């Protein structure tokens, strides 16, 4: 709820047609490195999650290469254009503990519009998160509740809860996102950390009411998963 005050090629998966579906926005992709200087850069169609669909939608996290992970829309939308891409880099600042910066952008390339980013240290509680131009300490926006697998997210007037206390039969955590009235906004299922490869793709199911907070749900799910992994 909103508070009052507040798969493996040199290119990401593309649509087999040029049909643009509803709720899509267009952006110009950068020229391919092998493109001639006189050629026009190809158009990239970026999927924008609908504000409130009529049914839950299942998004899938898929590896594209060693650097990027793509968040793909449901197969039912008919156009497998990436919703977002996720990039992780190492921060080796001499004035800070070893940490990783996770950056989330729209579309399938690092040229996409920034959704947000967060930084978590390996052996230190130093952690920050950014959505748009707003920075916060992770400790201020994601607070642990009654046990180690319950969190409350509150940032930029958006508030909801993550409950990761349940596991599926294969050992995967089942994280449920709820609003203040205990209505389900989303569910997030990362692969089991101790399972043998190949691991299943992680999925993010967003319910109709959750799409309004899509960016917050996506970013907070990634932070929660990192915390679950570090505490394993």
Secondary structure, DSSP 8 states (H G I E B T S, - for coil): -B-S----SSS----SS----TTEEEEE----TTS-TTS---EEEEE---SS-SS-EEEEEEE-SSSEEEEE--GGGS---EEEEEEEEEE--TTS-SEEEEEEEESSSTTS-EEEEEEEESSS--EEEEETTEEEEHHHHEEE-SSTTEEEEEETTEEEEEEEEEE-TTS-EEEEEE-TT--EEEEEE---TTS-SS----EEEE-GGGGGGHHHHHHHHHHHHHHHHHT-
